[in-house]
Amino acid sequence: MAENLDPVLGGQGLGGFDPVMGGLMAVQQDLASSDPKVSIRALKDALRYGEKGAQLLIQAMQQDGDWEVKLAAWETLLKSDEP
């Protein structure tokens, strides 16, 4: 019998995959890049993930070694519509 991989029917094929976390994890990976341009692009996507994304921006401001990334994180937070 074929293995049931249908997530709606309760199959095990997707094993805890969460599309929101997948996107957030991609942002985290890009922020860890040694290329500041990649990190800056990721910062612009981070706010799509609400509070967790905002935390990544704050972390980038505090910990990233590149001043351009720190500035981009600050500007992204400053322009944000979220309180």
N, C-alpha and C positions, 0 to 999 in steps of 0.2 A: 504494500500500500504506500502511496506517495505521502511524503511528510507534509503536514499542513503548515504553510508559511503565511497564511492570511492573518494580518494583525487584527482584523475585525472579529475573526472567528477564534482568536486566542492562540494562534500559532506562535512558535518560538523563534521564528526566522529573524525578527527585527530586534530581539534581545535588548529592550530598554532604550531603543533609539528615540530621541526626542528632537524633532526638527529645530526647535528653538535653541536647545542646548548645542546642537550641531552647528548652528550659525554662530552662537556665542563662542563656542570652542574654536571656530575658524578665525574669529576676531582675535581671540587670545593668541593663537598661533601666529597670526600676522603681526601682532604687537611685539612678539618675541623676535621678529626678524631683525637682522643686522642692517637692513636697508631702511633708512628713515622714510623713504617714500612709501614703502609697503606699510609701515607702521602708521603713517599719517592717513593713508586710505582707510585702514582698519578703524582708526579713531572716528572717522565720519560715519561708519556703520554701527559703532558701539551703542549709540543712543537708541537704536531700534530695539534694544533688548532691555529697556527700562532701567530699573535701579541697578541691576547687575552690570549693565553697560556703562552706566554713570560711574560705578565703582572702578571699572577698568580705566576710565578717563582720569579719575583721581589718582589711581595707582601709577598711571603713565606720567602724570605731572610730578609725582613724588619720587619715582624710581628710575625713569628712563634716563640713560646717559647722554642722549642727544637733545640739545636745547631746542631744535626745531620741532621735535616730537612733543616736548613739554609745552612749547608755545601753542602748537596745534591742539593739544588736549585742552589747554586753558581756553583758547578761543572757541572750541566746540562747546564746552560747558557754558561759556558766556552767552553764546548765541542760542542755546537751548531754550525751548519753550517750557520745559519742565521746571518746577520750583526747586 
